Amino acid sequence: MLERLGAVQLDTISVLARSHELVPYARLGPVGREAIEGAYWGNGTYGAFEYWAHAASVLPMADWPLFAFRRRAYRRKGLRWHEVPDGVSAEIRARLESDGPLTTKDLGGAKASAEWWDWSDHKIGIEWLLDVGEVVCVERVGWRRVYDLAERAVPAELLAQDPDDDACLTALVARAGRALGVATRADLADYYRLKKDQVDRVVEATGLVPASVAGWPERAWADPAALETPARGRHATTLLSPFDSLVWDRARAARVFGFEHRLEAYVPKAKRVHGYFAMPLLSGGRLIGRVDPAREGRTLVARQVSFEPRAVVGAARAGASAAALATALWRAAGWVGCTDVRVERIVPDTVDPAAITSALRATAP
């Protein structure tokens, strides 16, 4: 799955689970969390690494060489957010050489004060070494990054590769096109946070083919393998992380699904429309609503369910949407160890709560 997507975004928020756990859940079903972490980090064999892609992301270790262009750019700039204090990088390298993989806690702590931006010297140093590729984040433990020296964590055959910028960009744009299926220039750029002129420079060499999409004013590019394979008509019914690559590009989600999506976790509570961590509800290949989840003991609570207006027009469509919601809620509940489900609020208020209750009863395990 990680190789197919190319990148799985990480985020600190955890409601039902952390985002990098929700992504495989949506695609593969109730995979155990230990299996997910083992697949990402290889149980110490480093099958993946964390780096800056579409924000902080888990990436296949095989793609280590492709981010050489970004590591070089950071080194040319000389800093990312903070000036690196003299001597700190050498001290950190020496500690890693002698002690093995370390966290910032092991190095003395991440903060110089209570302010979130006020990093300690060792945090500045280790993050700079990460940016330029001298160290690698090979795991998260208690949400702390675990850092190791690149020469120890990255297989020698990958570490020896040093592709030029255009080779890196060509491969990444091709991967973005494969993951998206069909995409505009802006879509391709956003996937790995490239610049549009970088996409323009290499897109002809990626193997993606020009395509036009009804309703899209921009030129598009398609993965030829996706065009060769007939649509199978099989779709998952599931809740998505707001950071899932299916919806992480808000403009694309609106264009593809007609779905206006925004994370409201950082919006003042009184101004939230859909809830703190509203998860898009995918059913039948469409995004039909949102669920703002919570847990109370062994009950999965939908604080608010917000259906898209088109998903509840007419009795048949409203019934199908209620059934999809119930299926998604029970599946999620089972995955996180809950034995009951409760829905507190439904939007729009034209939806009959009794229909939701009936659907939950009908699909209960």
C-alpha positions as CSV (number, residue, x, y, z in Angstrom):
1,M,0.0,0.0,0.0
2,L,2.8,2.4,0.9
3,E,4.6,1.8,-2.4
4,R,1.3,2.3,-4.3
5,L,0.5,5.6,-2.6
6,G,4.1,6.8,-2.5
7,A,3.5,8.7,0.7
8,V,1.4,8.5,3.8
9,Q,1.0,11.8,5.7
10,L,1.7,11.9,9.5
11,D,-0.1,14.1,11.9
12,T,-0.2,14.6,15.7
13,I,-4.0,14.4,16.0
14,S,-5.4,11.1,17.2
15,V,-9.1,10.6,17.6
16,L,-10.0,7.0,16.5
17,A,-6.4,6.5,15.6
18,R,-3.5,8.5,14.1
19,S,-3.8,9.4,10.4
20,H,-1.0,7.1,9.2
21,E,-3.1,4.2,10.8
22,L,-6.4,5.4,9.3
23,V,-5.0,5.3,5.7
24,P,-4.3,1.6,5.6
25,Y,-7.5,0.9,7.5
26,A,-9.5,2.7,4.8
27,R,-7.9,0.7,2.0
28,L,-7.2,-2.7,3.6
29,G,-9.8,-3.0,6.3
30,P,-9.2,-3.7,10.0
31,V,-5.5,-4.3,9.9
32,G,-4.0,-4.4,13.4
33,R,-2.0,-1.4,14.5
34,E,1.0,-3.6,15.3
35,A,1.0,-4.9,11.7
36,I,0.7,-1.4,10.3
37,E,3.7,-0.1,12.4
38,G,5.7,-3.3,11.5
39,A,5.0,-2.8,7.8
40,Y,6.0,0.8,7.9
41,W,9.2,0.5,10.0
42,G,10.1,-3.1,9.2
43,N,10.5,-4.2,12.8
44,G,14.0,-2.7,12.8
45,T,14.9,-3.4,9.2
46,Y,13.9,0.1,8.1
47,G,11.6,-0.6,5.2
48,A,10.4,3.0,5.3
49,F,11.6,6.4,6.5
50,E,10.0,9.7,7.4
51,Y,10.8,12.8,5.5
52,W,9.2,16.0,4.0
53,A,7.0,15.0,1.1
54,H,3.4,16.1,1.4
55,A,4.2,17.5,4.8
56,A,5.9,15.0,7.2
57,S,5.2,11.6,5.6
58,V,6.1,7.9,5.8
59,L,7.9,7.0,2.5
60,P,9.2,3.7,1.1
61,M,12.9,3.3,1.8
62,A,13.4,2.6,-1.9
63,D,12.5,6.2,-2.6
64,W,15.3,7.6,-0.5
65,P,17.4,8.6,-3.5
66,L,14.5,10.6,-5.0
67,F,14.6,13.2,-2.3
68,A,18.2,14.1,-3.0
69,F,17.0,17.2,-4.7
70,R,15.3,18.4,-1.6
71,R,18.2,17.5,0.7
72,R,20.5,19.5,-1.6
73,A,18.2,22.5,-1.6
74,Y,18.1,22.6,2.2
75,R,21.9,22.4,2.3
76,R,22.3,25.2,-0.2
77,K,19.9,27.4,1.8
78,G,21.9,26.7,5.0
79,L,19.0,26.5,7.3
80,R,15.3,25.6,7.4
81,W,13.7,27.4,10.4
82,H,16.6,28.0,12.8
83,E,20.3,28.8,12.6
84,V,22.2,25.6,13.7
85,P,24.4,26.4,16.7
86,D,28.1,25.8,16.3
87,G,29.3,22.3,17.2
88,V,25.9,20.8,17.9
89,S,25.7,18.8,14.7
90,A,29.1,17.2,15.3
91,E,28.1,16.4,18.9
92,I,24.9,14.7,17.7
93,R,26.7,12.7,15.1
94,A,29.1,11.5,17.7
95,R,26.3,10.5,20.1
96,L,24.5,8.5,17.3
97,E,27.7,6.8,16.4
98,S,28.4,5.7,19.9
99,D,24.9,5.1,21.3
100,G,22.8,4.1,18.3
101,P,19.3,5.4,17.4
102,L,18.1,8.3,19.7
103,T,15.2,10.6,20.3
104,T,15.3,14.3,21.1
105,K,14.5,13.2,24.7
106,D,17.7,11.1,24.7
107,L,19.6,14.2,23.5
108,G,18.4,16.4,26.3
109,G,14.9,17.5,25.2
110,A,13.2,19.2,22.3
111,K,12.2,22.6,23.9
112,A,14.3,25.5,25.2
113,S,11.1,27.0,26.8
114,A,7.4,26.4,26.9
115,E,6.9,28.1,23.5
116,W,6.3,25.6,20.7
117,W,8.7,27.3,18.4
118,D,11.5,27.6,20.9
119,W,13.5,24.5,20.0
120,S,16.5,23.4,22.0
121,D,19.9,23.4,20.4
122,H,19.9,19.7,20.0
123,K,16.4,19.7,18.4
124,I,17.6,22.3,15.9
125,G,20.7,20.3,15.2
126,I,19.0,16.9,14.8
127,E,16.3,18.3,12.5
128,W,18.9,20.0,10.4
129,L,20.7,16.7,10.0
130,L,17.4,15.1,9.0
131,D,16.7,17.8,6.5
132,V,20.1,17.3,4.7
133,G,20.0,13.6,4.9
134,E,22.8,12.9,7.4
135,V,20.4,11.3,9.8
136,V,17.1,9.5,9.1
137,C,13.9,9.2,11.1
138,V,13.4,5.4,11.2
139,E,10.5,5.1,13.6
140,R,8.1,6.9,15.9
141,V,7.9,5.8,19.6
142,G,5.4,7.6,21.8
143,W,5.2,10.0,18.9
144,R,8.8,11.0,19.2
145,R,11.0,10.6,16.2
146,V,13.8,8.0,16.5
147,Y,16.8,9.2,14.6
148,D,19.7,7.1,13.2
149,L,22.7,7.8,11.0
150,A,21.9,7.5,7.3
151,E,24.8,5.2,6.7
152,R,23.4,2.8,9.2
153,A,19.7,3.1,8.3
154,V,19.7,3.4,4.5
155,P,20.9,0.4,2.5
156,A,24.2,1.0,0.9
157,E,23.0,0.6,-2.6
158,L,20.4,3.3,-2.0
159,L,22.8,5.6,-0.1
160,A,25.3,5.4,-3.0
161,Q,22.7,6.8,-5.5
162,D,22.8,10.5,-6.2
163,P,20.4,11.3,-9.0
164,D,20.3,14.8,-10.3
165,D,17.4,17.1,-9.7
166,D,15.6,16.4,-12.9
167,A,15.8,12.6,-12.4
168,C,14.4,13.0,-8.9
169,L,11.5,15.2,-10.1
170,T,10.7,13.0,-13.0
171,A,10.4,9.9,-10.8
172,L,8.3,11.8,-8.2
173,V,5.9,13.3,-10.7
174,A,5.5,9.9,-12.3
175,R,4.7,8.4,-8.8
176,A,2.2,11.2,-8.1
177,G,0.5,10.6,-11.5
178,R,0.2,6.9,-10.7
179,A,-1.2,7.5,-7.2
180,L,-3.8,10.0,-8.5
181,G,-4.7,8.2,-11.7
182,V,-5.5,11.5,-13.5
183,A,-4.3,14.9,-12.4
184,T,-3.7,18.5,-13.3
185,R,-0.3,20.2,-13.1
186,A,-1.3,21.6,-9.8
187,D,-2.4,18.2,-8.5
188,L,0.9,16.6,-9.5
189,A,2.9,19.4,-7.9
190,D,0.9,19.2,-4.6
191,Y,1.4,15.5,-4.1
192,Y,5.1,15.9,-3.1
193,R,4.9,19.7,-2.6
194,L,6.9,20.5,-5.8
195,K,6.7,23.7,-7.7
196,K,4.6,23.9,-10.8
197,D,7.5,24.9,-13.0
198,Q,9.3,21.8,-11.8
199,V,6.4,19.7,-13.0
200,D,6.4,21.5,-16.3
201,R,10.1,20.7,-16.7
202,V,9.8,17.0,-16.4
203,V,6.2,15.9,-17.1
204,E,6.9,14.9,-20.7
205,A,9.5,12.4,-19.5
206,T,7.3,10.7,-16.8
207,G,5.4,8.4,-19.1
208,L,2.1,10.1,-18.1
209,V,-0.1,10.8,-21.0
210,P,-2.1,14.0,-21.8
211,A,-5.8,13.7,-21.0
212,S,-8.9,15.8,-20.8
213,V,-11.5,15.5,-18.1
214,A,-15.1,16.8,-18.5
215,G,-15.6,19.9,-16.4
216,W,-11.9,20.5,-15.9
217,P,-10.6,23.7,-17.6
218,E,-7.0,22.7,-17.0
219,R,-5.0,20.2,-19.0
220,A,-4.7,16.9,-17.3
221,W,-2.2,14.0,-17.3
222,A,-3.2,10.3,-16.7
223,D,-1.4,7.1,-15.7
224,P,-1.5,4.9,-18.9
225,A,-1.9,1.8,-16.7
226,A,-5.1,3.3,-15.2
227,L,-6.5,4.0,-18.7
228,E,-5.8,0.4,-19.8
229,T,-7.6,-1.2,-16.9
230,P,-11.4,-1.1,-17.1
231,A,-13.2,0.3,-14.0
232,R,-14.3,-2.6,-11.8
233,G,-17.1,-0.9,-10.0
234,R,-15.9,-2.0,-6.6
235,H,-15.8,0.6,-3.9
236,A,-15.1,0.7,-0.2
237,T,-17.5,2.1,2.4
238,T,-15.3,3.7,5.0
239,L,-14.3,6.8,7.0
240,L,-11.3,8.6,5.7
241,S,-8.6,10.5,7.6
242,P,-8.8,14.2,6.7
243,F,-5.1,13.8,5.8
244,D,-5.7,10.8,3.4
245,S,-4.2,11.4,0.0
246,L,-7.6,10.9,-1.6
247,V,-8.7,14.2,0.0
248,W,-5.6,16.0,1.3
249,D,-5.6,18.4,-1.7
250,R,-8.7,20.5,-0.9
251,A,-9.0,22.0,-4.4
252,R,-8.8,18.5,-6.0
253,A,-11.4,17.1,-3.7
254,A,-13.8,19.8,-4.7
255,R,-13.1,19.3,-8.4
256,V,-13.3,15.5,-8.3
257,F,-16.0,14.9,-5.8
258,G,-17.8,18.2,-5.5
259,F,-16.8,18.0,-1.8
260,E,-15.7,21.1,0.1
261,H,-13.4,19.7,2.8
262,R,-11.6,21.6,5.6
263,L,-10.0,20.4,8.8
264,E,-11.6,22.3,11.7
265,A,-9.4,21.1,14.5
266,Y,-7.7,24.5,14.7
267,V,-11.0,26.5,14.2
268,P,-12.5,27.9,17.4
269,K,-15.2,25.5,18.6
270,A,-18.0,28.0,18.2
271,K,-17.1,28.5,14.5
272,R,-16.9,24.8,13.5
273,V,-19.4,23.6,11.0
274,H,-18.7,19.9,10.9
275,G,-16.6,19.2,14.0
276,Y,-13.1,18.9,15.4
277,F,-11.9,15.9,13.3
278,A,-14.6,15.4,10.7
279,M,-13.8,12.3,8.6
280,P,-15.1,12.2,5.1
281,L,-17.5,9.3,4.5
282,L,-16.7,7.4,1.3
283,S,-19.4,5.2,-0.3
284,G,-20.0,4.0,-3.8
285,G,-17.0,5.9,-5.1
286,R,-18.4,9.2,-3.7
287,L,-17.9,11.3,-0.7
288,I,-21.4,11.5,0.8
289,G,-20.8,13.2,4.1
290,R,-18.7,13.6,7.2
291,V,-18.5,12.1,10.7
292,D,-17.0,13.8,13.7
293,P,-16.0,10.9,15.9
294,A,-15.1,10.4,19.5
295,R,-14.9,7.5,21.9
296,E,-16.6,7.1,25.3
297,G,-15.3,3.9,26.9
298,R,-16.3,1.2,24.4
299,T,-18.8,3.3,22.5
300,L,-17.9,5.0,19.2
301,V,-19.8,8.3,19.2
302,A,-20.6,10.3,16.1
303,R,-20.8,13.8,17.6
304,Q,-22.1,15.0,14.3
305,V,-23.0,13.4,11.0
306,S,-23.1,15.9,8.2
307,F,-24.6,14.4,4.9
308,E,-24.0,16.1,1.6
309,P,-27.4,17.5,0.5
310,R,-27.3,15.4,-2.7
311,A,-26.8,12.2,-0.6
312,V,-30.2,12.5,1.1
313,V,-32.4,13.6,-1.7
314,G,-35.3,11.1,-2.1
315,A,-36.1,8.2,0.0
316,A,-34.0,5.6,-1.9
317,R,-30.9,7.8,-1.8
318,A,-31.4,8.7,1.9
319,G,-31.8,5.1,2.8
320,A,-28.6,4.1,1.0
321,S,-26.7,6.9,2.7
322,A,-28.0,5.8,6.1
323,A,-27.0,2.2,5.4
324,A,-23.5,3.4,4.3
325,L,-23.1,5.5,7.4
326,A,-24.1,2.5,9.6
327,T,-21.7,0.2,7.9
328,A,-18.8,2.6,8.2
329,L,-19.5,3.3,11.9
330,W,-19.7,-0.3,12.9
331,R,-16.6,-1.2,10.9
332,A,-14.6,1.6,12.6
333,A,-16.0,0.7,16.0
334,G,-14.9,-2.9,15.6
335,W,-11.4,-1.9,14.5
336,V,-10.8,0.3,17.5
337,G,-12.3,-2.1,20.0
338,C,-15.7,-0.5,20.5
339,T,-18.8,-2.6,21.0
340,D,-21.5,0.1,20.6
341,V,-22.2,3.1,18.3
342,R,-24.2,6.2,19.1
343,V,-25.1,9.1,16.8
344,E,-25.7,12.4,18.5
345,R,-26.5,15.0,15.8
346,I,-27.5,14.7,12.1
347,V,-27.3,17.4,9.5
348,P,-29.4,18.3,7.6
349,D,-32.3,18.1,10.1
350,T,-34.5,16.8,7.3
351,V,-32.9,13.4,7.8
352,D,-35.1,11.1,9.9
353,P,-33.1,10.0,13.0
354,A,-35.2,6.9,13.1
355,A,-33.8,5.9,9.7
356,I,-30.3,6.1,11.1
357,T,-31.2,4.1,14.2
358,S,-32.9,1.5,12.1
359,A,-29.8,1.2,9.8
360,L,-27.5,0.9,12.8
361,R,-29.6,-1.9,14.2
362,A,-29.8,-3.7,10.8
363,T,-26.0,-3.7,10.4
364,A,-24.9,-4.3,14.0
365,P,-22.5,-7.2,14.3
